[in-house]
Amino acid sequence: MENTKDLTEHSSRPERKRRDSFGMFDGYDSCSEDTSSSSSSEESEEEVAPLPSNLPIIKNNGQVYTYPDGKSGMATCEMCGMVGVRDAFYSKTKRFCSVSCSRSYSSNSKKASILARLQVTGKPPTKKAKVLQKQPLVAKLAAYAQYQATLQNQAKTKAAAVSMEGFSWGNYINSNSFIAAPVTCFKHAPMGTCWGDISENVRVEVPNTDCSLPTKVFWIAGIVKLAGYNALLRYEGFENDSGLDFWCNICGSDIHPVGWCAASGKPLVPPRTIQHKYTNWKAFLVKRLTGAKTLPPDFSQKVSESMQYPFKPCMRVEVVDKRHLCRTRVAVVESVIGGRLRLVYEESEDRTDDFWCHMHSPLIHHIGWSRSIGHRFKRSDITKKQDGHFDTPPHLFAKVKEVDQSGEWFKEGMKLEAIDPLNLSTICVATIRKVLADGFLMIGIDGSEAADGSDWFCYHATSPSIFPVGFCEINMIELTPPRGCSKSRISCRNEIRSSRSHGATVNMCSHSHSNYSSSLEDTF
């Protein structure tokens, strides 16, 4: 690494920018001077000599014109706003630059004038310039409509940004000293399997917001605290001063590994608050960064790849009917965000009958799944696929665990305990209403079932939502009994006995219940 001179030595050459292996850019003065010098040179190229004070002045309909050469004046078209030589304008009054503008003004003066002025771009014409060629009125109307739509979109975007910024995770965690679950705990989430490189004290290059330079500059910051994808950063040089600490998303596009600025030709500029704290910032960075960790070089690529999902819009799936849990129906993927699918039932005309679920949710299946296991299915009134819609490949869905049905197995009428899918905080007395293929079961909640079985729901034999009879008792969990049945243990036993049903055994519920004793006495 080359040795560099102090910032004080560089001040004698304010017009030169010095970059080193860190992409360092010395101070603020040189940038401002370079900018001012370049702008002044541009102005000198098009500099117009001031008009003599003795030239006559013309006033026409509130507009003021002067005679630059003492003979011909300048005029502005009242229709399109173009500026040109007054003698070249149309009509005796010289109000319009052409016949087209004159006629347009009379037919649609107010709206057309706004349109035309919106189209005016570029620099004003010189003294020798003539009236420029204008677009037809139809094009101007279209441009005006587009302009209005752009304003509306900007308003919506601004409103959305305000709503998103309404809650700050950083402030919430800092003010309450909370600890966020690390990203590595969420294997299904983006970057969940490759977040091990991110930890406290990792250095990154981020935009420097503590400066007044006209160009975007960067500085190095260290991770002080992590909260999921968010990190509390502190600029290098602030030591224990947290005055300018800020939260940002590590997966954002402005977060880069150390060395990115040098490779990309971006300037590294120390924050203005501590600009004069050190005279040799390069030596400071070398000392601070020796042995420090930074992001992997391909970090941004990993982020991008982790945000790619196999499910795409217009894919067709079978999904549980939210109005009749006992059956499935066809839905179409409208959008995919963060691995979550926005689904719309295929028969929905206004596309408002939608809901969200994760792409690994057990509620969605490939087309033909219901028929293959004997599940009830609502046939679509749409006999032909809509244009662009296509069936989701079966391999995109998680494979269910294989179960051994050679020994004791579930039978219709058997009793068990199950989580109510409509009230996930309760475990209820339930009954197996139908045994399907591939280990799937139709379950009904005792005492609250619909007469037509429309509220039965499908669980797999390996589901952690079903349990053997007595599971709640040994774990001291309150069991929700059927309606009209006392919560006492004896009454519930008698209720089950009177129904002449059998309870599902522990072996049938193949998921592990570590608290369930193998020597549990017969409940009945």
C-alpha positions as CSV (number, residue, x, y, z in Angstrom):
1,M,0.0,0.0,0.0
2,E,1.5,3.3,-1.1
3,N,2.2,6.0,1.5
4,T,0.2,9.1,1.2
5,K,0.7,12.7,2.4
6,D,-1.3,14.5,4.9
7,L,-4.4,16.5,4.1
8,T,-2.5,19.7,5.0
9,E,0.0,19.1,2.2
10,H,-2.8,18.5,-0.3
11,S,-4.5,21.8,0.5
12,S,-1.9,23.6,-1.6
13,R,-3.3,21.8,-4.7
14,P,-7.0,22.3,-4.3
15,E,-7.9,21.5,-7.9
16,R,-6.6,18.0,-7.9
17,K,-8.4,14.9,-6.5
18,R,-6.2,12.3,-4.9
19,R,-7.4,8.7,-4.7
20,D,-5.5,5.8,-3.2
21,S,-6.1,2.1,-2.7
22,F,-9.1,2.9,-0.4
23,G,-10.6,5.2,-2.9
24,M,-10.0,8.1,-0.6
25,F,-11.0,11.6,-1.7
26,D,-9.3,14.5,0.2
27,G,-11.7,16.8,1.9
28,Y,-14.6,19.0,0.6
29,D,-12.8,22.0,-0.8
30,S,-11.4,20.5,-3.9
31,C,-14.8,19.1,-4.9
32,S,-16.6,22.3,-4.4
33,E,-13.9,24.2,-6.3
34,D,-13.9,21.8,-9.2
35,T,-17.6,22.0,-9.4
36,S,-17.7,25.8,-9.4
37,S,-14.9,26.0,-12.0
38,S,-16.7,23.6,-14.3
39,S,-20.0,25.4,-13.9
40,S,-18.4,28.7,-14.6
41,S,-16.7,27.4,-17.7
42,E,-20.1,26.1,-19.0
43,E,-21.7,29.5,-18.3
44,S,-18.9,31.3,-20.2
45,E,-19.6,29.3,-23.3
46,E,-23.2,30.5,-23.5
47,E,-22.7,33.8,-21.8
48,V,-25.0,36.5,-23.2
49,A,-23.9,40.2,-23.1
50,P,-26.1,42.3,-20.9
51,L,-28.7,44.4,-22.8
52,P,-28.1,48.1,-23.0
53,S,-30.4,50.0,-20.6
54,N,-31.5,52.4,-23.3
55,L,-33.2,49.8,-25.5
56,P,-37.0,50.3,-25.8
57,I,-39.4,48.0,-24.0
58,I,-42.6,46.5,-25.4
59,K,-45.5,45.4,-23.3
60,N,-48.1,43.1,-24.9
61,N,-50.9,41.4,-22.9
62,G,-48.9,41.5,-19.7
63,Q,-45.7,40.1,-21.3
64,V,-42.6,42.2,-21.5
65,Y,-40.2,42.0,-24.5
66,T,-37.1,44.0,-25.4
67,Y,-35.3,44.7,-28.6
68,P,-31.9,42.8,-28.3
69,D,-30.6,44.4,-31.5
70,G,-32.6,47.6,-31.4
71,K,-34.7,46.5,-34.4
72,S,-36.5,43.2,-33.8
73,G,-38.0,42.2,-30.5
74,M,-38.5,38.8,-28.9
75,A,-41.9,37.3,-28.2
76,T,-43.4,34.4,-26.4
77,C,-46.2,32.3,-27.9
78,E,-49.3,32.5,-25.7
79,M,-50.2,28.9,-26.8
80,C,-47.1,26.8,-26.5
81,G,-44.7,29.1,-24.6
82,M,-42.1,29.1,-27.3
83,V,-39.7,32.1,-27.5
84,G,-38.6,33.5,-30.8
85,V,-38.1,36.5,-33.0
86,R,-41.2,38.6,-32.8
87,D,-41.3,39.4,-36.5
88,A,-41.4,35.7,-37.3
89,F,-44.6,35.2,-35.3
90,Y,-48.1,34.8,-36.8
91,S,-50.8,37.5,-37.2
92,K,-50.6,41.2,-36.7
93,T,-50.6,40.9,-32.9
94,K,-47.7,38.5,-32.9
95,R,-49.3,36.5,-30.1
96,F,-48.8,33.1,-31.6
97,C,-45.8,31.4,-33.3
98,S,-47.9,29.7,-36.0
99,V,-51.4,29.2,-37.4
100,S,-51.7,25.9,-35.5
101,C,-51.1,27.6,-32.2
102,S,-53.6,30.3,-33.0
103,R,-56.4,27.8,-33.9
104,S,-55.5,25.6,-30.9
105,Y,-55.7,28.5,-28.6
106,S,-59.2,29.4,-29.7
107,S,-60.5,25.8,-29.5
108,N,-58.9,24.5,-26.3
109,S,-57.0,27.4,-24.9
110,K,-56.6,26.6,-21.2
111,K,-55.9,22.9,-21.3
112,A,-53.8,23.0,-24.5
113,S,-51.7,25.8,-23.2
114,I,-50.8,23.7,-20.1
115,L,-49.9,20.8,-22.3
116,A,-47.7,22.8,-24.5
117,R,-45.8,24.4,-21.7
118,L,-45.2,21.0,-20.2
119,Q,-43.5,20.0,-23.4
120,V,-41.0,22.9,-23.4
121,T,-37.6,21.5,-22.7
122,G,-34.0,22.5,-23.2
123,K,-32.3,25.9,-23.2
124,P,-33.9,29.1,-24.4
125,P,-33.1,29.9,-28.0
126,T,-30.3,32.3,-28.8
127,K,-30.8,35.7,-30.5
128,K,-30.6,34.1,-33.9
129,A,-33.0,31.2,-33.1
130,K,-36.3,30.9,-34.9
131,V,-39.5,29.4,-33.6
132,L,-39.0,25.7,-33.0
133,Q,-41.2,23.0,-34.5
134,K,-43.9,21.9,-32.0
135,Q,-45.7,18.6,-31.5
136,P,-49.3,18.1,-32.7
137,L,-52.1,18.9,-30.2
138,V,-53.0,15.2,-29.8
139,A,-49.5,14.4,-28.7
140,K,-49.6,17.2,-26.2
141,L,-52.9,16.0,-24.8
142,A,-51.5,12.5,-24.4
143,A,-48.4,14.0,-22.7
144,Y,-50.6,16.0,-20.3
145,A,-52.6,12.8,-19.4
146,Q,-49.3,11.0,-18.8
147,Y,-48.1,13.9,-16.7
148,Q,-51.2,13.8,-14.5
149,A,-50.8,10.0,-14.1
150,T,-47.2,10.5,-13.0
151,L,-48.2,13.0,-10.4
152,Q,-50.8,10.5,-9.0
153,N,-48.3,7.7,-8.9
154,Q,-45.8,9.9,-7.1
155,A,-48.4,10.8,-4.5
156,K,-49.2,7.1,-4.0
157,T,-45.5,6.2,-3.7
158,K,-45.0,9.0,-1.2
159,A,-48.0,7.9,0.9
160,A,-46.7,4.3,0.8
161,A,-43.3,5.4,1.9
162,V,-44.8,7.3,4.8
163,S,-46.9,4.3,5.9
164,M,-43.8,2.0,5.7
165,E,-41.8,4.4,7.8
166,G,-44.5,4.6,10.4
167,F,-42.8,1.9,12.4
168,S,-39.1,1.7,13.1
169,W,-37.7,-1.6,14.2
170,G,-34.5,0.1,15.2
171,N,-36.1,2.6,17.6
172,Y,-38.4,-0.1,19.0
173,I,-35.5,-2.4,19.8
174,N,-33.2,0.3,21.1
175,S,-35.8,1.9,23.4
176,N,-36.8,-1.4,24.9
177,S,-33.5,-3.3,24.8
178,F,-35.1,-6.1,22.9
179,I,-33.2,-8.9,21.1
180,A,-34.3,-9.9,17.7
181,A,-34.3,-13.5,16.5
182,P,-31.3,-14.0,14.1
183,V,-31.8,-14.6,10.4
184,T,-30.1,-18.0,10.7
185,C,-33.1,-19.3,12.7
186,F,-35.3,-18.9,9.6
187,K,-34.0,-21.5,7.1
188,H,-37.0,-20.8,4.8
189,A,-36.3,-17.1,4.7
190,P,-34.0,-15.3,2.2
191,M,-30.3,-15.6,3.3
192,G,-31.3,-17.9,6.1
193,T,-28.7,-20.5,5.2
194,C,-25.8,-18.1,4.4
195,W,-26.1,-15.4,7.1
196,G,-23.2,-16.8,9.2
197,D,-20.8,-14.2,7.7
198,I,-22.8,-11.4,9.2
199,S,-21.9,-10.4,12.8
200,E,-21.1,-7.5,15.0
201,N,-17.9,-5.6,14.2
202,V,-18.1,-6.5,10.5
203,R,-17.1,-3.4,8.4
204,V,-19.0,-2.2,5.4
205,E,-18.9,0.7,3.0
206,V,-22.0,2.9,3.1
207,P,-23.1,6.3,1.8
208,N,-21.8,9.2,3.9
209,T,-24.8,11.3,4.9
210,D,-22.8,13.6,7.1
211,C,-21.4,15.8,4.3
212,S,-22.5,18.6,2.1
213,L,-20.8,17.6,-1.1
214,P,-22.9,17.7,-4.3
215,T,-21.9,14.1,-5.3
216,K,-22.6,10.8,-3.5
217,V,-19.7,9.8,-1.4
218,F,-19.1,6.8,0.9
219,W,-17.4,6.0,4.2
220,I,-16.6,2.9,6.2
221,A,-18.9,1.8,9.1
222,G,-19.0,-1.0,11.6
223,I,-21.9,-3.1,12.7
224,V,-22.7,-2.3,16.3
225,K,-25.9,-4.4,16.7
226,L,-27.9,-6.8,14.6
227,A,-31.7,-7.2,14.5
228,G,-32.7,-9.6,11.8
229,Y,-31.7,-8.1,8.5
230,N,-31.2,-4.7,10.1
231,A,-28.0,-3.5,11.5
232,L,-27.0,-0.5,13.7
233,L,-24.0,1.1,12.0
234,R,-21.4,3.5,13.3
235,Y,-19.0,5.4,11.0
236,E,-15.3,4.7,11.5
237,G,-13.7,7.5,13.6
238,F,-16.5,8.0,16.0
239,E,-15.1,5.5,18.5
240,N,-17.6,5.4,21.4
241,D,-19.7,8.3,20.1
242,S,-23.1,7.0,19.1
243,G,-24.4,10.4,18.0
244,L,-24.6,9.5,14.3
245,D,-25.4,5.8,14.6
246,F,-28.1,4.7,12.2
247,W,-30.1,1.6,11.2
248,C,-30.1,0.2,7.8
249,N,-30.9,-3.1,6.0
250,I,-27.8,-5.1,5.3
251,C,-29.4,-6.5,2.2
252,G,-29.9,-3.0,0.8
253,S,-28.3,-1.9,-2.5
254,D,-26.1,0.8,-0.8
255,I,-24.3,-1.7,1.5
256,H,-20.9,-2.9,0.1
257,P,-17.9,-4.8,1.3
258,V,-14.7,-2.9,2.1
259,G,-12.8,-2.3,-1.1
260,W,-15.9,-1.8,-3.3
261,C,-15.3,2.0,-3.5
262,A,-11.7,1.5,-4.7
263,A,-12.8,-1.1,-7.3
264,S,-15.7,1.1,-8.5
265,G,-14.0,4.4,-8.5
266,K,-16.2,5.8,-5.7
267,P,-14.8,8.4,-3.3
268,L,-14.3,7.7,0.4
269,V,-14.9,10.9,2.4
270,P,-14.8,11.1,6.2
271,P,-17.9,12.5,7.9
272,R,-17.8,16.3,8.3
273,T,-18.3,16.0,12.0
274,I,-15.0,14.3,12.5
275,Q,-13.2,15.6,9.3
276,H,-10.4,17.3,11.2
277,K,-10.0,14.6,13.9
278,Y,-7.2,13.0,12.0
279,T,-4.6,14.4,9.6
280,N,-3.9,11.1,7.8
281,W,-7.2,9.2,7.3
282,K,-5.5,6.6,5.2
283,A,-3.2,5.6,8.0
284,F,-6.1,5.6,10.3
285,L,-8.1,3.2,8.1
286,V,-5.1,0.9,7.6
287,K,-4.8,0.6,11.4
288,R,-8.5,0.1,12.0
289,L,-9.2,-2.4,9.1
290,T,-6.2,-4.6,9.6
291,G,-7.6,-8.0,10.6
292,A,-11.2,-6.8,10.5
293,K,-14.0,-8.7,8.8
294,T,-16.1,-7.5,5.9
295,L,-18.9,-8.8,3.7
296,P,-18.1,-11.6,1.2
297,P,-17.4,-10.2,-2.3
298,D,-20.4,-12.0,-3.7
299,F,-22.8,-10.9,-0.9
300,S,-25.0,-8.9,-3.2
301,Q,-25.2,-11.8,-5.6
302,K,-26.3,-14.1,-2.8
303,V,-29.0,-11.7,-1.7
304,S,-30.3,-11.5,-5.3
305,E,-30.3,-15.3,-5.7
306,S,-32.1,-15.8,-2.3
307,M,-34.8,-13.5,-3.5
308,Q,-35.6,-15.7,-6.5
309,Y,-38.6,-18.0,-6.0
310,P,-39.8,-20.9,-8.1
311,F,-43.4,-19.9,-8.0
312,K,-44.4,-17.3,-10.6
313,P,-47.5,-15.3,-11.4
314,C,-50.2,-17.1,-13.4
315,M,-49.4,-20.5,-11.9
316,R,-52.5,-22.6,-11.0
317,V,-52.6,-24.5,-7.7
318,E,-55.2,-26.3,-5.6
319,V,-55.8,-24.6,-2.3
320,V,-58.2,-25.0,0.6
321,D,-61.5,-23.3,0.1
322,K,-61.6,-20.7,2.9
323,R,-65.5,-20.9,2.9
324,H,-65.6,-24.7,3.0
325,L,-62.5,-26.2,4.7
326,C,-63.5,-29.7,3.7
327,R,-62.7,-29.1,0.0
328,T,-60.1,-27.5,-2.3
329,R,-60.5,-25.4,-5.4
330,V,-58.3,-23.9,-8.1
331,A,-56.5,-20.6,-7.4
332,V,-54.0,-18.5,-9.5
333,V,-50.8,-17.0,-8.2
334,E,-51.2,-13.2,-8.6
335,S,-47.9,-12.2,-7.1
336,V,-44.9,-13.5,-5.2
337,I,-43.3,-11.4,-2.5
338,G,-40.7,-12.8,-0.1
339,G,-41.8,-16.4,-0.8
340,R,-45.4,-15.5,0.1
341,L,-48.0,-16.0,-2.6
342,R,-51.0,-13.8,-3.2
343,L,-53.7,-16.3,-4.5
344,V,-56.9,-15.4,-6.2
345,Y,-59.6,-18.0,-6.8
346,E,-59.8,-18.8,-10.5
347,E,-63.6,-18.0,-10.6
348,S,-63.1,-14.6,-9.0
349,E,-64.3,-12.0,-11.6
350,D,-63.0,-8.9,-9.9
351,R,-59.8,-10.5,-8.6
352,T,-60.6,-9.3,-5.1
353,D,-61.3,-12.7,-3.5
354,D,-57.7,-13.2,-2.5
355,F,-55.5,-14.3,0.4
356,W,-51.9,-14.9,1.2
357,C,-49.9,-18.0,2.2
358,H,-46.3,-19.1,2.2
359,M,-45.2,-21.2,-0.8
360,H,-44.4,-24.1,1.6
361,S,-47.8,-23.9,3.3
362,P,-49.6,-27.3,3.6
363,L,-52.7,-25.5,2.3
364,I,-51.6,-25.5,-1.3
365,H,-51.1,-28.4,-3.6
366,H,-50.4,-29.2,-7.3
367,I,-53.3,-29.5,-9.7
368,G,-54.7,-33.1,-9.4
369,W,-53.7,-33.6,-5.8
370,S,-57.3,-33.8,-4.5
371,R,-58.3,-36.5,-7.0
372,S,-55.1,-38.5,-6.2
373,I,-55.9,-38.8,-2.5
374,G,-59.7,-38.7,-2.6
375,H,-60.1,-35.2,-1.2
376,R,-63.3,-33.2,-2.0
377,F,-62.8,-30.7,-4.8
378,K,-64.9,-27.9,-6.1
379,R,-64.9,-28.0,-9.8
380,S,-64.3,-24.7,-11.5
381,D,-67.0,-23.1,-13.7
382,I,-64.3,-22.1,-16.1
383,T,-64.0,-25.1,-18.4
384,K,-60.9,-23.7,-20.3
385,K,-57.7,-22.3,-18.8
386,Q,-57.4,-18.6,-19.1
387,D,-54.7,-17.3,-21.4
388,G,-51.3,-17.3,-19.8
389,H,-52.3,-19.5,-16.8
390,F,-50.5,-22.8,-16.4
391,D,-50.4,-25.6,-13.9
392,T,-47.6,-25.4,-11.2
393,P,-45.1,-28.3,-11.6
394,P,-45.6,-30.8,-8.8
395,H,-42.0,-30.9,-7.9
396,L,-42.2,-27.3,-6.5
397,F,-44.3,-28.5,-3.6
398,A,-42.8,-30.1,-0.5
399,K,-43.0,-33.8,-0.4
400,V,-45.0,-35.3,2.4
401,K,-43.4,-37.8,4.7
402,E,-44.1,-41.5,3.9
403,V,-45.9,-43.4,6.7
404,D,-46.1,-47.1,7.4
405,Q,-49.7,-48.2,7.4
406,S,-49.0,-51.9,7.7
407,G,-49.7,-52.1,11.4
408,E,-52.3,-50.2,13.5
409,W,-53.6,-47.3,11.5
410,F,-56.3,-44.6,11.7
411,K,-59.9,-45.6,11.0
412,E,-63.0,-43.5,10.6
413,G,-64.7,-42.7,13.9
414,M,-61.5,-42.8,16.0
415,K,-61.1,-40.1,18.6
416,L,-58.0,-37.8,19.1
417,E,-57.0,-34.4,20.2
418,A,-56.4,-31.7,17.5
419,I,-55.7,-28.1,17.1
420,D,-58.7,-26.2,15.8
421,P,-57.6,-24.6,12.5
422,L,-60.1,-21.7,13.1
423,N,-58.8,-21.1,16.6
424,L,-55.2,-22.0,16.8
425,S,-55.0,-21.4,20.5
426,T,-57.2,-24.3,21.4
427,I,-56.7,-28.1,21.4
428,C,-60.1,-29.8,21.0
429,V,-61.7,-33.2,21.2
430,A,-61.9,-34.4,17.6
431,T,-62.9,-37.3,15.4
432,I,-61.4,-38.9,12.3
433,R,-64.2,-38.5,9.7
434,K,-62.4,-40.0,6.7
435,V,-59.1,-41.7,5.9
436,L,-57.6,-40.5,2.7
437,A,-54.6,-41.8,0.7
438,D,-50.9,-41.0,1.4
439,G,-51.5,-40.6,5.1
440,F,-54.0,-37.7,4.9
441,L,-57.0,-37.6,7.3
442,M,-60.2,-35.6,7.4
443,I,-60.8,-34.3,11.0
444,G,-63.9,-32.9,12.6
445,I,-64.2,-31.0,15.9
446,D,-66.7,-32.7,18.2
447,G,-69.7,-30.7,19.2
448,S,-69.3,-28.0,16.5
449,E,-69.4,-29.8,13.2
450,A,-71.7,-28.7,10.4
451,A,-74.3,-31.2,9.4
452,D,-72.9,-31.4,5.8
453,G,-69.3,-31.8,7.1
454,S,-68.3,-28.5,5.4
455,D,-66.0,-27.6,8.3
456,W,-63.9,-30.8,8.3
457,F,-60.3,-30.1,7.6
458,C,-57.4,-32.1,6.3
459,Y,-54.3,-33.0,8.4
460,H,-51.5,-35.4,7.6
461,A,-50.7,-38.2,9.9
462,T,-47.3,-36.6,10.6
463,S,-48.9,-33.2,11.4
464,P,-47.8,-31.7,14.7
465,S,-51.4,-30.4,15.1
466,I,-52.9,-33.8,16.0
467,F,-52.3,-35.8,19.3
468,P,-53.3,-39.0,21.0
469,V,-56.1,-38.9,23.6
470,G,-54.7,-37.8,26.9
471,F,-51.9,-35.6,25.5
472,C,-53.3,-32.4,27.1
473,E,-53.7,-34.1,30.4
474,I,-50.1,-35.1,30.8
475,N,-48.8,-31.8,29.6
476,M,-51.3,-29.9,31.8
477,I,-52.9,-28.1,28.8
478,E,-56.5,-27.2,28.9
479,L,-58.5,-29.4,26.5
480,T,-61.6,-27.8,24.9
481,P,-64.4,-30.4,25.3
482,P,-67.4,-30.8,22.9
483,R,-70.3,-28.4,23.5
484,G,-72.5,-29.5,26.4
485,C,-69.7,-31.7,27.8
486,S,-68.2,-30.8,31.2
487,K,-64.6,-30.0,31.4
488,S,-64.1,-32.6,34.1
489,R,-62.1,-35.6,33.2
490,I,-64.7,-38.2,34.2
491,S,-67.5,-36.5,32.2
492,C,-65.4,-36.4,29.1
493,R,-64.5,-40.1,29.5
494,N,-68.2,-41.0,29.7
495,E,-68.9,-38.9,26.7
496,I,-66.4,-40.7,24.6
497,R,-67.5,-44.1,26.0
498,S,-71.1,-43.4,25.1
499,S,-70.1,-42.7,21.5
500,R,-68.5,-46.2,21.4
501,S,-65.5,-44.8,19.7
502,H,-61.9,-45.8,19.9
503,G,-59.0,-43.5,20.6
504,A,-56.1,-43.2,18.2
505,T,-53.0,-44.8,19.6
506,V,-49.6,-43.1,20.2
507,N,-48.0,-45.1,17.5
508,M,-50.4,-43.8,14.9
509,C,-49.4,-40.2,15.6
510,S,-45.9,-40.7,14.2
511,H,-44.6,-37.3,15.3
512,S,-42.7,-37.3,18.6
513,H,-44.4,-36.5,21.9
514,S,-41.5,-36.7,24.4
515,N,-43.8,-36.0,27.4
516,Y,-46.1,-38.9,26.5
517,S,-45.4,-41.8,28.8
518,S,-45.3,-45.3,27.2
519,S,-46.8,-46.7,30.3
520,L,-49.8,-44.4,30.3
521,E,-52.8,-46.3,31.7
522,D,-55.8,-46.9,29.5
523,T,-57.9,-43.7,29.7
524,F,-61.2,-45.5,29.3
